[in-house]
Amino acid sequence: MKKLKLKEGVDLANLFGPHDLHLRMIEGELNVDMTARGDEITVKGQPDAVLRAERILHELGDWTRDYYELKPDDITRALRSTETELERPLKKFSIDPSSSNTNLKKGGIVPKSPAQQSYIEAIQQYDLVIAIGPAGTGKTYLAMAMALAAFNKREVSRIVLARPAVEAGERLGFLPGDMIAKVHPYLRPLYDALYSMMDIERANRLVERGEIEIAPLAFMRGRTLNDAFVILDESQNATAEQMKMFLTRLGTHSKAIVTGDITQVDLPPTQTSGLVQIAEILQDIEDIKFIHFTERDVVRHALVRAIIKAYDQYGQKTAHTQESR
């Protein structure tokens, strides 16, 4: 048991959350019991858990002294951040993809894990960032948020979103309509991410004007992308030749983000994934940043983390069994 005395000026209502929601989140994750009396909190539990709770409460309490409004996402990120790196500073971090002269949906977007925070910082600092990790870790969503923020600050004049048009393990046959109609199902996840942050009518107008372009990877050949924020999503399904083609499209005053999951390659066995290949070829170039996510960074339903971990364990077990034969 430990009694914590919070610093003077901490906004207790903000720190504790509505109906003590934030305290309940910490209790549930760390398996501790907390009782608050004024600015003093009593924490009961295992010593390591009590230490984590103390660290989280003190640091987040400091945030409230600077009039920062805490959200449940901040609590989640603090819990994730202290799982393996207790001494790593917790940073206030919020992306606001909106601006006063657009119809973007309001509200900041906060990273929910240390890897997500590193990802955002890398996008700010590097012109080429390659994010590798499982589904649900926010690779595409955060890249989209950063792209919209850069666009609205006039740091770039357009956003280009690309995806390989590769079927995920099943044959869809001949799709009806013109070329755009045929490839639209493959690009739907990019539209979903865009519409989640921006009013649909506004987004469609920007698409019609070409300020936001969503296209299959094959459409990038022969182009030079100047003054643009470019995102290549699901890049594990780009062939080695397509990946080289895409990376050499980058023009002046541009930034490129490449995202993908090397455990979900849908290419034929005879073709090499471009994402797998560049992880070896470009790893030592200083001006390129690789960010690696794991199942710990999954921010979808809690079951997604468990499913990804189970698949990883199964793959390791299968590989070990085959080696033993």
C-alpha positions as CSV (number, residue, x, y, z in Angstrom):
1,M,0.0,0.0,0.0
2,K,1.2,3.5,-0.8
3,K,-0.3,6.9,-0.2
4,L,0.3,9.4,-3.0
5,K,0.2,13.2,-2.4
6,L,-0.6,15.0,-5.7
7,K,1.1,18.3,-6.5
8,E,-0.6,21.6,-5.8
9,G,-2.7,22.8,-8.8
10,V,-3.6,19.4,-10.1
11,D,-7.1,19.4,-11.6
12,L,-8.6,16.5,-9.7
13,A,-11.8,16.2,-11.7
14,N,-9.8,16.1,-14.9
15,L,-7.3,13.6,-13.6
16,F,-10.0,11.3,-12.1
17,G,-12.3,11.6,-15.1
18,P,-16.1,11.6,-15.1
19,H,-17.4,9.4,-12.3
20,D,-13.8,8.4,-11.6
21,L,-13.5,6.7,-15.0
22,H,-9.8,7.3,-15.3
23,L,-9.1,5.8,-11.9
24,R,-11.2,2.8,-12.7
25,M,-9.3,2.2,-15.9
26,I,-6.0,2.2,-14.1
27,E,-7.4,-0.1,-11.4
28,G,-8.7,-2.6,-13.9
29,E,-5.5,-2.7,-16.0
30,L,-3.0,-2.8,-13.0
31,N,-5.2,-4.9,-10.6
32,V,-4.9,-2.3,-7.9
33,D,-7.4,-0.6,-5.5
34,M,-7.4,3.2,-5.3
35,T,-9.1,5.4,-2.8
36,A,-9.1,9.2,-3.3
37,R,-9.5,11.7,-0.5
38,G,-8.9,15.2,-1.8
39,D,-5.5,15.3,-3.3
40,E,-4.3,12.2,-1.6
41,I,-4.7,8.7,-3.2
42,T,-4.2,5.4,-1.5
43,V,-3.0,2.6,-3.8
44,K,-3.1,-1.1,-2.8
45,G,-1.6,-3.9,-4.9
46,Q,1.6,-5.5,-6.0
47,P,4.6,-3.3,-5.7
48,D,5.3,-3.1,-9.4
49,A,1.7,-2.2,-10.1
50,V,1.6,0.4,-7.4
51,L,4.8,2.0,-8.8
52,R,3.2,2.2,-12.3
53,A,0.0,3.7,-10.9
54,E,2.1,6.3,-9.0
55,R,4.1,7.2,-12.1
56,I,0.9,7.5,-14.3
57,L,-1.0,9.6,-11.7
58,H,1.9,12.0,-11.1
59,E,2.7,12.6,-14.7
60,L,-0.9,12.9,-15.9
61,G,-1.6,15.1,-12.9
62,D,1.1,17.4,-14.2
63,W,-0.6,17.6,-17.5
64,T,-3.8,18.9,-15.9
65,R,-1.8,21.7,-14.2
66,D,-1.2,23.0,-17.8
67,Y,-4.9,22.9,-18.5
68,Y,-4.6,19.8,-20.7
69,E,-8.0,18.0,-20.9
70,L,-7.4,14.3,-20.3
71,K,-9.3,11.7,-22.3
72,P,-9.6,7.9,-21.8
73,D,-7.2,7.5,-24.8
74,D,-4.5,9.3,-22.7
75,I,-5.0,6.8,-19.9
76,T,-4.7,3.9,-22.3
77,R,-1.5,5.3,-23.8
78,A,0.0,5.9,-20.4
79,L,-0.8,2.3,-19.4
80,R,0.7,1.0,-22.6
81,S,3.8,3.2,-22.3
82,T,4.6,2.0,-18.8
83,E,4.3,-1.7,-19.6
84,T,7.9,-2.1,-20.7
85,E,9.5,1.3,-20.2
86,L,8.6,2.7,-16.8
87,E,11.1,5.6,-17.0
88,R,10.1,6.7,-20.5
89,P,8.6,10.2,-20.3
90,L,4.9,10.4,-21.1
91,K,4.3,13.1,-23.7
92,K,1.3,15.2,-24.4
93,F,0.7,14.7,-28.0
94,S,-2.3,15.5,-30.2
95,I,-2.8,15.7,-34.0
96,D,-5.5,18.1,-35.0
97,P,-6.3,17.4,-38.7
98,S,-8.9,20.2,-38.7
99,S,-8.6,23.9,-39.4
100,S,-10.9,26.9,-39.1
101,N,-11.4,27.2,-42.9
102,T,-12.5,23.6,-43.6
103,N,-15.4,21.4,-42.7
104,L,-13.2,18.7,-41.1
105,K,-14.6,16.9,-38.1
106,K,-13.2,18.5,-35.0
107,G,-11.1,17.0,-32.3
108,G,-7.5,16.0,-31.7
109,I,-6.2,12.6,-32.4
110,V,-4.0,11.2,-29.7
111,P,-1.5,8.3,-30.1
112,K,-2.4,5.3,-27.9
113,S,1.0,3.5,-27.6
114,P,4.7,4.4,-27.5
115,A,5.1,3.0,-31.0
116,Q,2.3,5.3,-32.3
117,Q,4.0,8.2,-30.7
118,S,7.3,7.3,-32.3
119,Y,5.5,6.9,-35.6
120,I,4.0,10.4,-35.4
121,E,7.4,11.9,-34.4
122,A,9.1,10.1,-37.3
123,I,6.5,11.5,-39.8
124,Q,7.3,15.0,-38.6
125,Q,11.0,14.5,-38.9
126,Y,11.5,12.3,-42.0
127,D,10.4,12.5,-45.6
128,L,10.1,8.7,-45.9
129,V,8.7,6.6,-43.1
130,I,8.0,2.9,-43.4
131,A,5.6,1.4,-40.9
132,I,5.5,-2.3,-40.5
133,G,3.1,-4.2,-38.2
134,P,-0.2,-6.0,-37.8
135,A,-3.7,-4.8,-38.6
136,G,-5.3,-2.4,-36.1
137,T,-2.2,-0.6,-35.0
138,G,-3.2,2.7,-36.5
139,K,-0.6,2.8,-39.3
140,T,-3.0,4.1,-42.0
141,Y,-5.2,6.1,-39.7
142,L,-2.4,8.2,-38.1
143,A,-0.7,8.7,-41.5
144,M,-4.0,10.0,-42.8
145,A,-4.4,12.4,-39.8
146,M,-0.8,13.7,-40.4
147,A,-1.5,14.1,-44.1
148,L,-4.7,16.2,-43.5
149,A,-2.9,18.3,-40.8
150,A,0.0,19.0,-43.3
151,F,-2.6,19.8,-46.1
152,N,-4.5,22.2,-43.9
153,K,-1.3,24.0,-42.8
154,R,-0.5,24.4,-46.5
155,E,2.7,22.4,-46.0
156,V,1.7,20.4,-49.1
157,S,-0.7,21.2,-51.9
158,R,-2.2,17.7,-52.3
159,I,-2.6,14.3,-50.7
160,V,-2.0,11.1,-52.7
161,L,-3.3,7.8,-51.3
162,A,-2.4,4.6,-53.1
163,R,-3.0,0.9,-52.6
164,P,-2.1,-2.2,-54.6
165,A,-5.2,-3.7,-56.2
166,V,-4.6,-7.3,-55.0
167,E,-7.4,-9.7,-53.9
168,A,-7.1,-11.0,-50.4
169,G,-7.1,-14.7,-51.0
170,E,-10.3,-15.0,-53.0
171,R,-11.2,-14.4,-56.6
172,L,-13.7,-11.6,-57.2
173,G,-14.2,-12.3,-60.9
174,F,-14.9,-9.6,-63.4
175,L,-16.3,-6.5,-61.6
176,P,-18.8,-4.3,-63.4
177,G,-18.3,-0.7,-64.4
178,D,-15.4,1.4,-65.7
179,M,-11.8,1.3,-64.4
180,I,-12.6,3.5,-61.4
181,A,-15.6,1.4,-60.4
182,K,-13.5,-1.8,-60.7
183,V,-10.7,-0.6,-58.4
184,H,-13.0,1.2,-55.9
185,P,-13.5,-1.9,-53.6
186,Y,-9.7,-2.1,-53.1
187,L,-9.5,1.5,-52.2
188,R,-12.5,1.6,-49.8
189,P,-10.4,1.4,-46.6
190,L,-8.6,4.6,-47.6
191,Y,-12.0,6.3,-48.2
192,D,-13.2,5.0,-44.8
193,A,-10.1,6.6,-43.0
194,L,-10.6,9.9,-44.9
195,Y,-14.4,10.1,-44.1
196,S,-13.8,9.4,-40.4
197,M,-11.8,12.6,-40.2
198,M,-13.5,14.9,-42.7
199,D,-17.0,15.8,-43.8
200,I,-17.9,13.5,-46.7
201,E,-19.1,16.4,-48.9
202,R,-15.9,18.4,-48.3
203,A,-13.8,15.3,-48.9
204,N,-15.5,14.5,-52.2
205,R,-15.0,18.1,-53.4
206,L,-11.3,17.8,-52.7
207,V,-11.2,14.5,-54.5
208,E,-13.0,16.0,-57.5
209,R,-10.5,18.9,-57.6
210,G,-7.6,16.5,-57.4
211,E,-6.3,17.9,-54.1
212,I,-6.9,14.5,-52.6
213,E,-6.2,11.6,-55.0
214,I,-7.0,8.0,-54.2
215,A,-5.7,5.6,-56.8
216,P,-4.3,2.1,-57.4
217,L,-0.6,1.8,-57.1
218,A,-0.4,1.0,-60.8
219,F,-1.6,4.5,-61.6
220,M,1.7,5.9,-60.1
221,R,4.0,4.8,-62.9
222,G,5.6,7.6,-64.9
223,R,4.6,10.3,-62.5
224,T,6.6,12.7,-60.3
225,L,4.9,13.6,-57.1
226,N,5.9,17.2,-56.1
227,D,4.6,19.1,-53.1
228,A,2.6,16.1,-51.9
229,F,1.9,14.0,-48.9
230,V,1.9,10.4,-50.3
231,I,0.6,7.3,-48.5
232,L,1.1,3.8,-49.8
233,D,-1.2,1.5,-47.8
234,E,-1.1,-2.3,-47.7
235,S,2.3,-2.2,-49.3
236,Q,3.0,-5.8,-48.4
237,N,1.0,-6.6,-51.6
238,A,3.2,-4.4,-53.8
239,T,5.7,-6.4,-55.9
240,A,9.4,-5.6,-55.6
241,E,9.2,-3.8,-59.0
242,Q,6.1,-1.8,-57.9
243,M,7.7,-0.7,-54.7
244,K,10.8,0.6,-56.5
245,M,8.6,2.4,-58.9
246,F,6.6,4.0,-56.1
247,L,9.6,5.1,-54.0
248,T,11.2,6.7,-57.1
249,R,8.1,8.9,-57.7
250,L,8.8,11.1,-54.7
251,G,9.5,14.7,-55.9
252,T,10.5,17.9,-54.2
253,H,8.8,19.2,-51.0
254,S,7.1,15.8,-50.6
255,K,6.7,13.2,-47.9
256,A,5.9,9.5,-48.3
257,I,4.5,7.0,-45.8
258,V,4.6,3.3,-46.6
259,T,2.5,1.0,-44.4
260,G,2.0,-2.7,-44.4
261,D,1.8,-6.0,-42.6
262,I,4.4,-8.6,-43.8
263,T,2.4,-11.4,-42.2
264,Q,-0.5,-10.8,-44.6
265,V,1.0,-11.0,-48.1
266,D,-1.6,-11.8,-50.7
267,L,0.9,-12.0,-53.7
268,P,1.5,-15.4,-55.5
269,P,4.3,-17.4,-53.9
270,T,6.5,-16.7,-57.0
271,Q,6.4,-12.9,-56.4
272,T,8.5,-11.1,-53.7
273,S,6.8,-8.6,-51.5
274,G,8.2,-5.2,-52.0
275,L,7.8,-4.3,-48.4
276,V,9.7,-7.4,-47.3
277,Q,12.5,-6.5,-49.7
278,I,12.9,-2.9,-48.7
279,A,13.1,-3.8,-45.1
280,E,16.5,-5.3,-46.1
281,I,17.6,-2.9,-48.8
282,L,16.8,0.4,-47.2
283,Q,17.3,-0.3,-43.5
284,D,20.7,1.5,-43.3
285,I,19.8,4.7,-45.0
286,E,19.8,7.4,-42.3
287,D,17.1,9.6,-43.9
288,I,14.6,6.8,-43.9
289,K,12.8,5.8,-40.7
290,F,11.4,2.3,-40.0
291,I,8.7,2.0,-37.4
292,H,7.8,-1.5,-36.2
293,F,4.5,-2.2,-34.5
294,T,3.5,-5.4,-32.6
295,E,0.3,-6.8,-31.2
296,R,0.8,-4.6,-28.1
297,D,0.0,-1.6,-30.3
298,V,-3.3,-2.9,-31.6
299,V,-6.0,-0.3,-30.8
300,R,-9.1,-2.1,-32.2
301,H,-11.2,-4.5,-30.2
302,A,-9.2,-6.2,-27.4
303,L,-9.8,-9.5,-29.1
304,V,-7.8,-8.4,-32.1
305,R,-4.6,-8.2,-29.9
306,A,-5.3,-11.7,-28.6
307,I,-6.0,-13.1,-32.1
308,I,-2.8,-11.6,-33.6
309,K,-0.8,-13.0,-30.6
310,A,-2.3,-16.4,-31.0
311,Y,-1.4,-16.5,-34.7
312,D,2.2,-15.5,-33.9
313,Q,2.5,-18.2,-31.3
314,Y,1.0,-20.8,-33.7
315,G,3.4,-19.7,-36.4
316,Q,6.4,-20.1,-34.0
317,K,5.1,-23.5,-32.8
318,T,4.6,-24.7,-36.4
319,A,8.1,-23.5,-37.4
320,H,9.7,-25.2,-34.4
321,T,7.9,-28.5,-35.2
322,Q,9.0,-28.4,-38.8
323,E,12.6,-27.8,-37.7
324,S,12.5,-30.7,-35.3
325,R,11.5,-33.2,-38.0
